[in-house]
Amino acid sequence: MTEQNTDRPLCPKCGAAMTPIMYGYPSSISFDRAERGEIVLGGCVITPDSPDWACRTCRTDSDDDIDIPSFMPE
């Protein structure tokens, strides 16, 4: 049986574990982490409504009504 990671919320649309969104100017380490699927790069502009989590499976964010930017690696 697979152990569920309780630190990551589940996507309200598809039920997959969500991935944290990292904001700010990314370093080479951040790009590597994004390519491995550990984080999603959210860009340099942060607003009060910026989501914290993204679903890499169905490409929605934790606000559930905004699609993840197209620069997110598949």
N, C-alpha and C positions, 0 to 999 in steps of 0.2 A: 504494500500500500504506500502511495506517495504522501509524504508529509507536506501539509499546507503551510506556506510562509505567511504568518499572521501579521508581519510588518507591512505587507503590501495589500492595499484594498483590492477588492474584486471589481471588475468592470460591470456597471449596471446594465449594459446592453448584451454582452456576450459571456460574462462570468470569468474571463481570463484575469490573471494577476496583472495589475497595472504597474507601470514603470514611472519612477519619479522624473519630473521635468526639471532640468537645470537651466537657469537663466543667467545671463551675463556673457561677456566675451569668452568663448571657449578656448581652452588650451589644447595642445596636442594630446594630452592625456584625456581630456574631455571628449575629443573626437574619437579616440580609441574606445573609450567606454561606450559612446553612442553606437559605434559600429558593432560592438559586442552585445548590444541590447540592454546594457545596464542602466542607461539614462536616455532621455529624449532631450535634445537641445531645443530650448524654447525661445531663443533669441535674446537680444540685449535690452529690449523694452519690457519693463515689468509694470503692470498696472494692479490696482487693488483687486481686479477680477481675474488676474492670471491664475490658471489652474495649477495645481501641484502635481497631478498625476495624469498619465496618458496610457491608453490601451494600444499596444502595438498590434493586437490581433484585428480589432475592428476599426482602428484609427480614430477613436474619439477621445476627448479629454475628460477630466473629472467633472467638468461643468455639464457634460452629457449633451451639449447642443452645439459644440464647435468642433470642426474637424481638425485633426492634427496637421500641422504644416507639412507641405510636400517634401521638405528637405529631411524628414525623418527617414532613416534607412529602413528598407523593407526587411 
